[in-house]
């Protein structure tokens, strides 16, 4: 249980730190849409892919990145809830199974929404390239599918446990 407490503490800190940009992100995007000249720094996130984007395209790209980020924060929140259930020794609770499934779907949806602006603007600027390898993008997608599979495994384990409880 000591490791669970360490993990729970780390996730609580991560969640608290992740919520801050989620809170200030939407007002920043609105400020970018309404008063772009009042922003005291340049927007060149993700290398130089967003450097030449202005106006409505920039707002749409920022909204996509923001939604992607909020979905990841939601997945961390669900993981936090799962760890609280584990602390209470409720391993095969329905809420745990549903949370694992929702975590996976949120991570996959976040990956899709976060990848779209980068791919679109790379194609638009003629800098599109396909490369295979182990990178954060594939890891994130794999993590999403992992949580969905973990949800299925926990569901099967719960059914096995219920069957075993009936035979005793």
C-alpha angles and dihedrals in degrees: 000000000000091000091049090055091050091049091046091051092049092049091048090053092045091050093048091050093044094053093061096068089040090058096046097037099079096048088049091053090048089050089050090052097046104031110016093161092060095063107108096212139043124258110231103138122158094033113292097322094105096035096096097041120106140164122007093354091058092049092050091048092048091048091051092050090046093050089047090052094047090052090054090049088051090052090052089050091053090048088052089054091049091052090051089054090049090052088056088050093245098137102155098036116141090239090058092051093047091046093053090051093047091046091055093047092047092051093048092046089047090052092050095047093043094049097049099072093045093049093044095051092043089055091044092053093043093243097115116141136165120217132172123215144094109300139147093267095059091041091055092049091048091049090055092052090045092060092048091051090045088054090054091047092051090048091052091046090050091052091049090050091051091049091049091049090054094052095052 
